[in-house]
Amino acid sequence: MKIQHIVWLLPVVLFTACSLNNYDNYDEPESTLEGAFLHNGDSVRVSYNNVTFELWQGGFGAESPINVTVDQNGSYSAVLFDGEYRLVIPPGQGPFIGSGIGEGGSDTLQVQLKGDQKLDIQITPYFMIRNPEFSTSGRTVSANFAVEQIVTGANAQNVEFVQLYVSKTNYVDTRTSIGTTTMNSGDINDMSDINLSVDVPAMTPTQDYVFARVGVKTTAVEDMIFSQIQKMQIN
């Protein structure tokens, strides 16, 4: 009886193993699409893991987007199958106006992927941070920078506030900050000469450096635009 039972199970085991092998034989995506969000050659830096865009590929039944996250330095990277994609920036994503990324200012960019490809995405931010300079004195981190208005006319927005952040790691924004200074727009006398300082609190475990960054919040826009991240030595 035991021998018969084992023989009866053998085809099932073989069928299951073959089925698993069939799954293993599916090709993996091998092509990389990468680039950066740029404005006139300058990186548009954002908050880590907050700004995304969509890639749509037809021909595979019901369409659903592949969501791609923009890194805090403005770059992105996605591993994909070769083919034709529609690149779309959803409304409300990023500290920039609309998208206008496609031909004739449309909101869709056609991408033909065949092998690894570099594709920079040209966008128009409401503001850009210019000439950020960071310094330290003891445990105080200071920043001097300018804010340039890019979008003017009917679509223009105002600066709501500017902020200086310090963080223990090189991920720097409101969520990771261990010290923050805020200046509201009404307190800014000169957008070309903004100065902020923040005292670094005691850290456990201790370390003799922090990472600093400044950001600009635009009115009626959720995502902020940021400067590059600077590693700073402290006493």
Secondary structure, 3 states (H helix, E strand, C coil): CHHHHHHHHHHHHHHHHHHHHHHHCCCCCCEEEEEEEEECCEECECCCCCCEEEEECCCCCCCCCEEEECCCCCEEEEEECCEEEEEECCCCCCCECCCCCCHHHCCEEEEEECCCEECCEECCECEEEEEEEEEEECCEEEEEEEEEECCCHHHCCCEEEEEEEEECCCCCCCCCEEEEEEEEHHHCCCCCCEEEEEECCCCCCCCCEEEEEEEEEECCCCCCEECCCEEEECC
